[in-house]
């Protein structure tokens, strides 16, 4: 929860955060996240995974799951629509991109450039108040960068937001 996030940010800032990079099938990671929220979610949520050719990514599975959990948690917290919906869209090229789209209230333009700053909280749209410290997206982007990937906001409107996670594909051994 929150205490774990604060601890991880502190460890990262102290240069102590260690990643355990492994090769994992992306579909397995997405399935784990969806299964977790089928049990944990306290609000109705539906998931859609657009069809893709499964791919092996090189990542720290624990921290990749936490990044995805953070995005889904935000989708749950910042939505007034029922049911809340999260769509995973995967593109495979040199890198692997996972777009995470929600049907939340969106992020105001003035906040879009600051959402990855430590302790930044988005403006409370229409009196919509959400608890938090403003470290989830900062932590998620920092972890993705440390894994050699990235986390960015692809777009946002009053119909929801799309975050984009860039991951490295596993390198297949080459014959010499």
N, C-alpha and C positions, 0 to 999 in steps of 0.2 A: 504494500500500500504506500501511503504517503511517506512514512518513516523510511521505508526501503529506498524510495526515490531520492530522498534527501541524502541518505547514506551513500548511494551510488554516485550522486553528483559530487559529494565531498571526496570520495575515493578517487574519482576521475580527476578532480582538480588537484589532488595530491599526487597524481601520476601512478596511483596504485591499482586502478581498475584493470584487470587482466581479462583478455578474451581467450576463449577456447574455440579456435576456428576448426570447423569440420565441414565435410561435404554432406549435404542433406538434400533430399528431394523436396522441392518447393511445395508440392501438393500436400505432403505430410505436415509441413509447418502450418499451412492454411487450414487443413482439417483439424489440427490440434486446437487452433484458435477458435474455430467455429464450435467444436465440441465443448470447449471451456465455457463459452458464452451460452450454450444451450442449458448449462447447469447454473451458471453464475448470474446471468442477466436478471435484474429485478424489474425490467420493463420489456414489453414485447419487442423482439428484434428478428428480422429476417436477413438471411445472407444469400448472396448470389455469387457464384464463382463462374465467370465467363470461361468457356472452354479454351484450353490451351494445351500445347504439347508439354508434358511435364519436363522439368529441367532440374538438374542438380546445381545447387548454389553453394558457394563457399562462405560460411557465416558462423558466428557464435549463435547457436540455436536458442539458448536461454535469453540472450539479449535481443535477438530478432523477434522472438515471441513477445518480449516486453514492449518493443516498439509497436508491434501490431496491436497488443492489448491497449496501449496508450491511445492509439488512433480510434479503436472501437469504443473505449471508455468515453472519449470525447464525443463520438457520434451519439452515444447514449445520453450523455449529459446535455449536449447542446442541440437537442431536437424536441420539438413539440408535436411532431407528426406521429400518428400511430398507423401501422407499426413503424418503428425505426428500421431503416434498411441500410445495409452495407454491401457494396458490390466490390469484389476483387477482380481486377482486369490485369492480365499478365501479358507483357510483350517480351519476346526473346530475340535478342540480337547479339552484339558483342557482349553487352551487359544484359542483365535481367531487370526489367522494370515492373513493379507491382503498383498499380494505381488503386488506391483505397478511396472509394466514393461513398459519401453518406447523404442522407436527405435531411440534414440538420438546418439550423437557422442561418448558416453561413458566417463569414468573417468580414467585418467592415473593411473597406479598402484602406482606411487609415491604420488598421491593425495588421494587415497582411504582410507588411515589410518588417514587422517587429515580433511576430509570433514565435520565432526561434530564439529570442533573447531570453536569458535567464531572468526569472521572476516577472516576465511580462504577462499581464492578464489582458485578455481582449475586453473591449468596451462591452458593457452589459446592455445588449440590444433589447429595447422594449421592456425594460425592467426584468429581463431574464437573468436571474442570479444563480451562479454556480460556484460551489466551494472549490478551492484549490490554491496553489501557491505559484503557479506559472512556471513550473520546472519540467513538466512532462515532455513538451515538444523540444525544449532545449536539450534535455537529456537524450531524447530519441535521436535528434539530429547529431549530437556529439557521438553517440554510440555508432550510428551508421557511418559517420566519417571515419571513426577509428577502425571500422571493419573494411574500409576502402570503398564504401558506397556513399549514399547520400539520402537525405530526406528533404523534400521540398513541397511547397504548396503549388499545385498545378492550376488551380482555379477555385473560385468561391462565389456564390450568389445566394439569394434568399431561398434557393432550392437545395442548397447543400454545398459541400466542399469536396475537393479531390486532392488527396495527398499522394505524392509519388515517391516510392522507395526504389533506389537503385542498388542492385546487388551484383556481385561478381559471380560469373558462372564458374563451376568447378573446372579446373584444367585437366583435360584428359591426358594420360601419359602418352608421349610421342615415341614412336619407334625410331631408333637411331641407327 
